[in-house]
Amino acid sequence: MTAKLVWLMASMMVSMNILAQTPISGRVTGSHNLPVAGASISLENTYYGGTSGADGTFAFSMPDTGRFNLVITMIGYKKFEKIITAYGPPVTIQVILKEEISEMQAVTVSAGSFEATDKRRNTVLKPLDIVTTAGVQADVVAALKTLPGAQQVGETEGLFVRGGTGTETKEFIDGMLVPNPFFSSVPNIAQRGRFSPLLFKGTHFSSGGYSALYGQGLSSALSLETHDLPTRSETNLIISSAQLTLTRQQLNKAKNASGGFTINYNNLQPYYSVVPQKPDYSKAPEMLNSELFGRLKTKGGILKYYGYANYNIIAFSRPNIGDEALRDYFHLTNHNIFSILTYSGKLKDQWKINGGVGFNYNKDDIDLDTRQGNKTVNYFLPRLTNYTTQGRMVLTKNFAGLDKIQLGADYQYSIDEIVAKDSIPFITRRDNYTALFSEAVIYFNTRLVANIGLRYEYSSLLGNGQLSPRIALAWKLPGKGQLSAAYGNYYQKPETNLLFRKPDLAFMEAAHYILNYEQITESRVVRAEIFYKEYRKLVTYPSSNPMDIGNDGSGYAKGFEIFLRNKKLFKKFDGWIAYSFLDTKRKYLDYPFQVQPNFAAKHTVNLVLKRFVEKISTNFSMTYTYTTGRPYYNPNLPLKSFMSESTIDFHNLAFQVNYLTMIGKANTVFIFNVNNVIGNNQVYGYQYSSLPGPSGSFKAQEITPMAKRFYFIGAYLSIGVDRRKQVIDN
């Protein structure tokens, strides 16, 4: 009897346990309702669960009752969690997993954008490409001119992009505006950038459609990012016929702070005594500059300081175009100080902060004289000074995946002064420029991303504010390619020399439309891009009265560009080819109607080839540049023929050799570079006399390089860090 009772009670308990089990089943799918096989399904803090099958289905039973957290995980997808109640009846769940977007696999917006950095997947150039490209003399802007979109303008400084002037491209270092990125202007001679490319770990060149985080550029933004902490202390030395540079960088024992300095002296007199120049230099370009830099790694980020101070002088003369008995003299003395302090780090979970303060001082003392023997016929002696103080802050909120939103503000207080003896009274222009901006990066999945931005800019000098919407989309295609599109409105204050004449001008405007295809692999880059830009409210004035200025100008720029880079097309060779077609017209300054401006060429081709020969530790580089002729104004023609004539086509072949060796303990790179190897005639335009001659016509003079060829011979020595390997790896 007792045995039967025990058996009956045991049977009832088993039956009750079976009845109490809750069947849990469902199906796991991903995008496009496709099944996800192998997903792990579990009830949190229990031993119960299962795995999805080939069709995405799963099924298991839960013997306990109550509320449980159902967790589903799968590599490449975001974790799925849902609270379920188990009390007997079946539980059925249909689950759609969202893709987990990683930085390596995610699509990125590339419309109008080029990267030169070591840290991003979609890099077009590496930082050392700037140093080892023939013909650029380690100048960041000169290297970017080998990319599509940039024009080959040799008679004045600046980065001319897609129908825009050189002043329509703005340069930023660690997010801070650089008011004077180039050495001060010299008539008909382009000046190079102030900063060494070795200072930067990353370069972002936007040829259009750039982010709402930046402003005040109708055409382009060039963003440069300085290095973080060095890996060890080092000393660098650059020696050439024109330059002597010493850099020392010290890393502390804790490896959380570093400091350093650079002292640089340039004097082109020895070089000019060997290679004669067209202007007659009474003072060859001479420059002395110093740099201070420091890095401090904090618990949540990094604090950076960079300071730059420069003094340079130049003086020369040329025969007067209109009168052979006269000579035109030019003398420039420039002082420049640029200083920034920036911080980048975490505020708390999912929040980051980037900010900084900066100061810029620039003074140009210019003497323009026309003399007959020792007698001064006329003169113009402008003195221009700029003070700019700025602050910037950007807050970034990161969400799940790579989604993020950025909120920020820029503030700049500038003072511009001009005075010229006997011609211009002392004039001061002060401006409080304020900008507020936001930008959201939204990943719909690994194949589709949107950047949506809005920027508001206000100038107290202009008494005007503008709202700039910007949007960019990128869609990854099957395979390695992707499509990108961008649209945005861009505003810029008129140049200071125009605001001296009339301070209450309006913002100039430009609208950008860009469509881009890009494919980047480890050994190949393919880019094709079409664009359209519309200009509004450009500054104009009649040639008869330069003081009667307004915002009546307009214009457009359209075209397409192709960039191809292949490291395996030729064995052991690297290189790229860039082609740009540009159709642009504008009415601005004293242009009587819309015409192709004198800085724009319809067709531009750049071919760069490099090869490193390991047996002799030597890197060879060649750059060939071709552009069609640019228009120029001939005052001997009627007004209806304004800008109707063009210069001859431009050709330039440059060659560079870098030889890597050791001198004592110094890792050394010897550098030899020559521009215009074939020595062909290069004409940038024509300059005409201000008054007609006895025959009633205006005399013309070609604007050409200072010499047929440019040579550079020097050595770069590094003690502490062997940078030669970077050249090999590059």
Order of alpha helices (4+ residues) and beta strands (2+ residues): alpha-beta-beta-beta-beta-beta-beta-beta-beta-alpha-alpha-beta-beta-beta-beta-beta-beta-beta-alpha-beta-beta-beta-beta-beta-beta-beta-beta-beta-beta-beta-alpha-beta-beta-beta-beta-beta-beta-beta-beta-beta-beta-beta-beta-beta-alpha
